[in-house]
Amino acid sequence: MKTLWLLTQTPNQENIKLLKRLVDETDCIVFIQNGVYIAKHNIDITCQKYVLKSDMEARGIDCAEKIIEYSELVDLFFGYDRVVTI
Protein backbone atom coordinates (compact mmCIF):
# COMPACT_ATOMS: atom_id res chain seq x y z
CA MET A 1 0.00 0.00 0.00
CA LYS A 2 1.52 3.30 -1.12
CA THR A 3 1.67 5.81 1.73
CA LEU A 4 2.17 9.56 1.72
CA TRP A 5 3.93 10.54 4.94
CA LEU A 6 3.56 14.13 6.18
CA LEU A 7 6.27 14.95 8.68
CA THR A 8 5.21 17.98 10.72
CA GLN A 9 7.35 17.67 13.84
CA THR A 10 10.77 19.01 14.64
CA PRO A 11 13.17 16.14 13.96
CA ASN A 12 14.17 13.85 16.78
CA GLN A 13 15.66 10.38 16.96
CA GLU A 14 12.30 8.72 17.55
CA ASN A 15 10.46 10.02 14.48
CA ILE A 16 13.53 9.39 12.29
CA LYS A 17 13.67 5.78 13.55
CA LEU A 18 9.94 5.43 12.93
CA LEU A 19 10.27 6.64 9.35
CA LYS A 20 13.23 4.36 8.66
CA ARG A 21 11.30 1.38 9.98
CA LEU A 22 7.97 2.02 8.21
CA VAL A 23 8.71 3.80 4.92
CA ASP A 24 9.51 1.82 1.79
CA GLU A 25 10.50 2.77 -1.76
CA THR A 26 6.88 3.10 -2.98
CA ASP A 27 6.12 5.73 -0.33
CA CYS A 28 6.70 9.47 -0.29
CA ILE A 29 7.64 11.83 2.54
CA VAL A 30 6.69 15.51 2.53
CA PHE A 31 8.35 17.70 5.14
CA ILE A 32 5.96 20.43 6.27
CA GLN A 33 5.67 22.85 9.18
CA ASN A 34 8.58 22.21 11.59
CA GLY A 35 9.31 18.97 9.77
CA VAL A 36 11.21 21.02 7.18
CA TYR A 37 14.13 21.19 9.61
CA ILE A 38 14.83 17.50 9.04
CA ALA A 39 15.18 18.14 5.31
CA LYS A 40 18.44 19.98 6.03
CA HIS A 41 19.91 16.61 6.92
CA ASN A 42 20.25 13.77 4.47
CA ILE A 43 18.22 11.02 6.09
CA ASP A 44 18.92 7.60 4.66
CA ILE A 45 15.45 6.59 3.45
CA THR A 46 14.90 5.33 -0.08
CA CYS A 47 11.72 7.01 -1.29
CA GLN A 48 10.66 10.27 -2.84
CA LYS A 49 11.08 13.22 -0.48
CA TYR A 50 9.72 16.74 -0.84
CA VAL A 51 9.78 19.96 1.18
CA LEU A 52 6.93 22.47 1.25
CA LYS A 53 8.35 25.73 -0.08
CA SER A 54 6.34 28.16 2.07
CA ASP A 55 7.28 26.36 5.31
CA MET A 56 10.94 26.19 4.31
CA GLU A 57 11.03 29.90 3.46
CA ALA A 58 9.17 30.86 6.66
CA ARG A 59 11.91 29.15 8.68
CA GLY A 60 14.76 30.54 6.59
CA ILE A 61 16.36 27.22 5.71
CA ASP A 62 17.78 25.64 2.56
CA CYS A 63 17.69 21.97 1.74
CA ALA A 64 18.68 19.47 -0.90
CA GLU A 65 15.26 17.81 -1.25
CA LYS A 66 12.84 18.70 -4.03
CA ILE A 67 10.79 21.78 -3.16
CA ILE A 68 7.04 21.80 -3.87
CA GLU A 69 4.16 24.26 -3.61
CA TYR A 70 0.80 23.65 -1.89
CA SER A 71 -0.86 22.80 -5.21
CA GLU A 72 1.68 20.03 -5.79
CA LEU A 73 1.09 18.72 -2.27
CA VAL A 74 -2.63 18.49 -2.99
CA ASP A 75 -1.89 16.55 -6.19
CA LEU A 76 0.21 14.06 -4.18
CA PHE A 77 -2.82 13.16 -2.04
CA PHE A 78 -4.48 11.58 -5.08
CA GLY A 79 -1.50 9.38 -5.93
CA TYR A 80 -1.33 7.42 -2.66
CA ASP A 81 -3.56 4.89 -0.92
CA ARG A 82 -3.28 6.52 2.50
CA VAL A 83 -1.84 9.57 4.24
CA VAL A 84 -0.07 9.42 7.61
CA THR A 85 0.88 12.52 9.58
CA ILE A 86 3.70 12.39 12.10
Buried (B, 14 or more C-beta within 10 A) or exposed (E): EEBBBBBBBEBEEEBBEBBEEEBEEEBBBBBBBBBBBBBBEEBEBEBBBBBBBBBBEEEEEEBEBEBBEEEBBEEBEEEBEEEBEB
